[in-house]
Amino acid sequence: MNHCIVEDEGRLRIVTLNRPEVMNALHSEAHQELDQVWNDFAANPDLWVAIVTGAGDRAFSAGNDLKVQAAGKRGPSPASGFAGLTKRYDLDKPVIAAVNGIAMGGGFEIALACDLIIAAENAIFALPEPRVGLIAGAGGVHRLPRMIGQKHALGMILTGRRVGAEEGRALGFVNEVVPQGQSLEAAKRWAGLILECSPLAVRASKQAVYAGMDKPTLQEAIGTIYPAQQRNIDSEDYIEGPRAFAEKRKPAWKNR
């Protein structure tokens, strides 16, 4: 890998954006590389949860590498979007963002595409695209208002203003704020809690949340059996969970 570091620890994959010399800003080659990393994660039955973070202590990701773009060297992005994540709508496995510093533009959009955001106290979030004549088109202008409401989101989007970790938690897009340098360890703690649960039930739950939010009514959202939900119902783990509870032991999840 040239632009990221991939480490698998048991059921957990840790992906570190590794361009610290440009604050982990990404270009076409990095997007293509990350697309393959996430394809492999999605297809590997032994990997259940992932964390994405940034190399160094300054930045999670400064977003799009504008110097590459300004030099006319911007290549095509994969269908899965920025960092291979922002348009990856079919990934039911949970992904956690461990935001260790600046998350600007596309960097913030990577975090928003994750299911949980754990932020170090020095983390800074912003969608500054309009300040350079662009739009946060990798999901920022759409995900943020869905998460924190229109007025709060427009207050960030139309101004490009910077928001610290504590304000991010108050607004509702950050799950936990931790001391500087501890975002990855905190994200691992959250991943550990997820890994105690049935992987099929976790995926069914994630899919139901996102697909259900796209339904026009609450009644339709509740009344739909989603594909991952059906897979869970048909699984051995669907029997194992209640059996383990009745036998007062930890369940032995088989992911089938």
N, C-alpha and C positions, 0 to 999 in steps of 0.2 A: 504494500500500500504506500502511495506517495503523499497523500493528502489527509489521511486519517489513520488512527491506530485502533485496531480491533482486538479486544481481549474477551475471551469467554471464561466465565467463572461459574462452573456448574450449569444451571439453567439460565443464567444471566449473561447477556452480551453487553459490553461497554464499548461505545464508539466515541473516540476522542477526535474532534476536528483538529487537525494538526498542521496549521499554517500560522504559527504564533508571530512570525515576522510581519504579517499583515493583519494581525488581530483576528486570525482565523476566518478572514473573508474568503469567500468561495468563488470559483470560476467554473467554466464548463467541464474541465477535466475532473475537478473535485466532485461536481454533481454526478458525473457518469460513474466515478469510482464508488460514491456513496450509494448510488442506485443499486449496484451489484451487492454491496454490503447488506442493504435492507432486503433485497431479493433473497439472499441466502438466509437471513434471519427468519423471514416469513416462511421459508420452505423447510427449515430444519426442525424436526419434531422434538429435538432435545433442548431447544432454546425457547423459553416461555416469556421472558421479560427483557426489555432493553433499556439502557440509559445512554443518552447522548450528552456530551460535555465538550468543553474546549480546552486546548492545551495552554499551559501557562496560567498566571494569576490575574491577567488584565482583561481578557475577553473570552466570552462564550463564542460569539461570532459577530463581527462587524458587518455581516451581510454580504451583499454583492461586491465583488472586487472591481470597484469603479475604475481603477487604473488600467486593468485589463480591457474593460469595456471602452474606455476613452482611447486606448491604443488600437481599437478596431479589431481586437483579437477574440471577441466574444463568440463562442461556439454554441451549438445547439444544446439545450437542456433535455434531460430525459423526460419521458411522459410522466414519471413520478414526481416531477417538480424540483423545487429548490432543495438541495441536500438529499435528493431522492426521497423526500418525505412529504412535502407540502401538498402534493396531489395524489398521495398514496391512500386512497379512500377505502381500500379493501383489507387493510392490516388490522386484524382483530386482536393481535397480541399487544399488551400494554407497552407504551414507550414513555419514559420519564426524562424530562430535561433537567440536568443539573447545571444551572446557570451560575457560572463561577466569576462572571464579570460583565462586561458590556454585551448587550444583546440588541443590536441596532438593525433596523430594516429587515433584510432577509434573515438575520440572526434571530430577531424576535419572532419572525414568522415560523422558523424552525421550532422554537419553543412552543408557540401557539398550536402547532400541528401535533405536539405531544399530548399525552393524556394528563400528566401531572407536571407542574413546574416547581422545582425546589431551587430557591435562590439564595446565594450568599448575600450578606448584608451590603456588599459593595456592588451588587448587580445594578445595572442601569438598562432600562427598556425604552425603546422609542421606535417610531415609524417615521423617520425624517425624509422619506422619499420626495414629498412636494418641495422641499428645500433645494433639491437638485433637479427639479423638473420631472420627477417620476411619480408613480403610484405604487403603493404596497400591494402589488397584484399577485403575490404568491400566497394569498390567503389573508393577509393582515386586515384589509378593509372589510372582509367578510366574517372572519372568525372572531375578531375582537368585539364587534357589537353584539354578536350572539352570546358572548361570554359575560360581558359586563354592562350591556345595555347601550343604546344609541348615543345618549348624551355624553356619558363617560368616554366612550370610544371616539366619538367625533372630537372631543376635547384633546385627545392625543393625535388623532389622524390629521386634523386640519391645521394643527400647529407644529407638529413634529417634535413636541416638547419631550423632555426626558423625565422618566418616572423611575424613582428608586424602588428598591425591593419592598420596603415596608408599605409604600403607597400602592404598589402592585398587589400586595396581599389585601389591603383595605379595599381596593377596587374589585378584587375577586379573581384575578388571573394567576396569582401565586398561591401555592398550597402551604408552603412553609418558608420562613426566612431563618437562615442559620449564620453563624459567624463566618467571616472570610476564610476561605480555604477548606470549608467543611461541606460544601454542597454535594460533592460526589459521595462522601460517606453517608450523608443524610439520605440521598437518593437510593443508596444501597439498602438503607434501613426500610424505606418505603417498599422497595423491590422485594425485600425479605417478607414483608407482610403479605404482599400479593402472592408470593410463591407458596405461602401456607394454604392458599385457597386452591380449589379445583381449577386447573388451567382451562378446561372446557367451559366451566361456569363463568370464569372471568371473561373469556372471549365472547361468550353469549351475552354477558352483561354489557360489555363495551359496544358490541354491535347493536344491541337493542337501544342503548342510550342514543347513539348517533342516528341510526335509522329512524328511531321513534320520533326524534326531534324534527325530522323532515315530513312527518305525517301531518295532515291538515288539522286533525282533531285529536284530543287526548284519548277519546274512546277508540279511535282507529289505532292509535299507537299501542294502547294496552291490549287491544283485541288481536293484534298481529303476532303470529309465531314466526320469529326470524330464523333464517337458515342455521346460524350458529346455535340458536336456542334449541332447535330440533335435534341437531347433532348432539348436544348435551343430554337431552332427554333420552336419546337412543344409546347413550354410552354406558360402559361399565362403571365409570366414576359416578354416574347418577345414582347407582345403587350403593356404591362404596361409601359415599358421604353419610347418608342416614345410618348405614350399618355401623360405621365407625363411631358415630355419635351414640348409638344405642349400646355399643360395646365399650364405651368410655375409653376410646383410644384415638390416636391421631390417624387420620385417613392416609392410605397409601395410594396416592393418585397415579394412575397409569396413562393418563392422557389419551384414553380410548374408551 
